[in-house]
């Protein structure tokens, strides 16, 4: 997965929960690549959730105390 982001997390500046998407074009691309490798029950929403959970993308809201902490890790 990290190869899709050049090993660096994607830093977002979301201000409202409604700004957080369920999927992104990058998640769709990764899901397509994973399906080519044989992952049959994997879609872009699951891929994006994984990206969020593993720190590939920082979707913490800017006013959340974790936003700056997670951003500093990247």
TAUR-V717057 format. One record per residue. N is the residue number from 0. SS is DSSP state (A for helix, B for strand, O for the rest). PHI is phi in whole degrees, -180 to 180 (* if undefined). Layout:
<<N	SS	PHI> <N	SS	PHI>>
//
This chain:
<<0	O	*> <1	A	-62> <2	A	-63> <3	A	-74> <4	A	-120> <5	O	56> <6	O	75> <7	O	-119> <8	O	-70> <9	B	-87> <10	B	-102> <11	O	-105> <12	O	-126> <13	B	-79> <14	O	-105> <15	O	-143> <16	A	-56> <17	A	-68> <18	A	-82> <19	O	-87> <20	O	-79> <21	O	-81> <22	O	-156> <23	O	-139> <24	A	-58> <25	A	-66> <26	A	-63> <27	A	-65> <28	A	-64> <29	A	-63> <30	A	-61> <31	A	-62> <32	A	-64> <33	A	-67> <34	A	-64> <35	A	-63> <36	O	-87> <37	O	108> <38	O	-79> <39	O	-92> <40	O	-109> <41	O	-140> <42	O	-126> <43	A	-65> <44	A	-68> <45	A	-66> <46	A	-62> <47	A	-66> <48	A	-62> <49	A	-65> <50	A	-61> <51	A	-67> <52	A	-67> <53	O	-95> <54	O	87> <55	O	-69> <56	B	-138> <57	B	-99> <58	O	-107> <59	O	-65> <60	B	-65> <61	O	-61> <62	O	-88> <63	O	-78> <64	A	-61> <65	A	-77> <66	A	-56> <67	A	-65> <68	A	-63> <69	A	-69> <70	A	-62> <71	A	-67> <72	A	-69> <73	O	-83>>
//
